[in-house]
């Protein structure tokens, strides 16, 4: 069993000693491809992706098998977010079918104490399990897959956390978009209020202008009325006798005043009736809207 200093480190055996071991076991050349996946590395790169899961060769009574397995284990380092590390180990078997015996070479297998005891018991024949290569392969494969369920559970939890974060981020993004739309609506409302204020100011200025025009009209209306009505119609005349002036009112002046008062009263009465009717209709419409609102609430 040959170990590594750490996952990305070199094997704890010299090149000369490794050649001696491979020469002693008469290892096949296919196992050299697997050995190249171990050694000093600077990045998390996998060189085992192009290696078949199992390489077997037959030479008469001899059978060579070698394969590369990956397992997971807790590394115990607190400076990394992921508590798990993916390890790999290689297995080489040289079996003799006639003698029913096998020789194994394990590369970087982090065997636990219980696994070491089981392998030792199989080697010494102190266990009821059959001491053949198949049982040892089964033990090695089971040890490699023992922690994968825990690692899958960890990945599932991390995936759920990531999905929750993504959903939260999307909610925040939607809130940000809604906030942006709300800000745009508020800006439009402010612009509209400014325009309404400008219109109000303009209307106020127009009102002042109309008020000024009305005052000027009221100032000049009596003079215009006197000049255009009374004097032009001849109801009022000025006589000069002996250097003295006198004002003479025609009899039609009385009729003019009576008709004017009657028409003024009729006009004011009609305006009051129309205004009272308009207010009554507005009050009925308001009461109808209040009743509809109460019905909707019920």
C-alpha positions, 0 to 999 in steps of 0.5 A: 500500500503506497500513500500520498503526502496529500491529495495533490502531493507526490507518492511517498515512495521514490521512483527507483523503489516504485520501479522495483515494486512494479518489476517485482509484481511484473505489472502491466503497462496499463497500470502505468497510465493510472500511476500518471494520475498521481503526483504533484498538481497545482490545480483541481484537474482530473487526469483520470477522465480518459482512463477506462473503469477497468483494465484487464489483461489475460496471459495464459494462467495469469490475469491482470486487473487495474482500476481507478476509484474516486471517493469522498471524505471530510478533510477537516480544514476550516479555511475552506467552504466545502468540507469534503474532498474528492480522493482517488486511489488505484488498485492493481491485482495480479491473479494466478488462476491455477493457484487461486491466489492474488497479489494486490497493490494499493495506491493512495488508499486511505484505509480505515482501521476496520478496513485494514483489519478486514484485509488482514483477516482475509490475508491471514485466513482468519475470517469466514469470507472467501479469501479470493480477489473478488471479495477484496474487490468488493471490500475496496469498492464498498469502502470507496462508495461508503461516503458518497451518500453523505456527500450527495446529501451535502450537495443536495442541501447546498443546492437547496440553499443555492436555490433559496438564495436565487429565489430570494435574489429574484424577489429582491430583483423584482422588488428593485424593478417595482421600486424603479417603476414606483419611482418613475410613477412618482416622478410622473406624478410630480411632473403632473403636479408641477404642470397642474400648478403651472396651469393653476398659476396661469389660470390665476393670472387669467382670472386677475386679467379678467377681473381687471377687465371686469372692473374696467368694464364696470367703470366705463359701463355707466358712461357707455349706457348713458351715452349709448342709450339715454342720450342717443334715444333722446329721452334726455335733452338739454335746453338753453334759455337765456344763458341758462341750461335745463334738463328735460326728460321725455315721457317715454323715459318712464316707460323705459325705466319700467320695462328695464326693471321688469326685464331685470327682475325676469332675468334675475328670477330665471337665473335663480330658478336655473341655479336652484335646479342645478344645485338640486340635481347635483345633490340628487346625483351625490346622494345616488353615488353615496347609496351605490357605495353603501350597497357595494360595501354591503 
